[in-house]
Amino acid sequence: MPDAPTPGTTSAPEPLGVDLTPTGHPAVDAGLARLEALDGVPAEAHVAVYEDVHQQFADALAALDQD
């Protein structure tokens, strides 16, 4: 069982080591790369990136409907 951090201290986030497989769609792969870059970054920094990538994915899906 891992040791709990000492009260009043924070430990550095540990990378999850999740491997991402390219999709072949440039917009989706760019979004996945941004998400992969968050590995090991404190969670409070994730929200803005999640929101931006979500919008990029929604735009990519909307573009498919227009074709």
C-alpha positions in Angstrom: 0.0 0.0 0.0 1.5 3.4 -0.9 2.4 5.8 1.8 -0.1 8.6 2.4 1.4 12.1 1.9 2.3 14.0 5.1 -0.5 16.4 6.0 0.2 19.9 4.7 2.3 18.6 1.8 1.5 17.7 -1.7 3.1 15.0 -3.8 3.9 15.5 -7.4 1.4 13.8 -9.7 2.5 10.6 -11.2 2.1 10.0 -14.9 -0.5 7.3 -15.8 1.4 6.1 -18.8 -1.6 5.6 -21.0 -0.6 4.9 -24.6 -2.7 6.7 -27.3 -3.2 5.2 -30.7 -3.3 7.7 -33.6 -6.7 7.8 -35.3 -5.5 9.2 -38.7 -7.8 12.2 -38.3 -5.6 15.2 -37.8 -8.0 17.2 -35.6 -8.7 14.2 -33.4 -5.0 13.3 -33.1 -4.1 16.9 -32.2 -6.7 16.8 -29.4 -5.4 13.4 -28.1 -1.9 14.8 -28.1 -3.0 17.7 -25.9 -4.7 15.3 -23.5 -1.6 13.1 -23.5 0.5 16.1 -22.5 -1.6 16.5 -19.3 -0.2 13.2 -18.0 1.6 14.1 -14.8 0.2 17.7 -14.7 -1.8 18.6 -11.6 -5.6 18.1 -12.0 -6.5 21.8 -11.6 -4.7 22.5 -14.8 -6.8 20.0 -16.8 -10.2 21.7 -16.9 -9.3 24.4 -19.5 -7.6 21.8 -21.7 -10.5 19.4 -21.4 -13.0 22.1 -22.4 -10.9 23.2 -25.4 -10.4 19.7 -26.6 -14.1 18.9 -26.1 -15.0 21.8 -28.3 -12.4 20.8 -31.0 -13.9 17.3 -31.0 -17.5 18.7 -31.2 -16.4 20.9 -34.2 -14.8 17.9 -35.9 -18.0 15.9 -35.5 -20.1 18.8 -36.8 -17.9 19.1 -39.8 -18.5 15.4 -40.6 -22.3 16.2 -40.7 -21.7 19.0 -43.3 -19.9 16.7 -45.7 
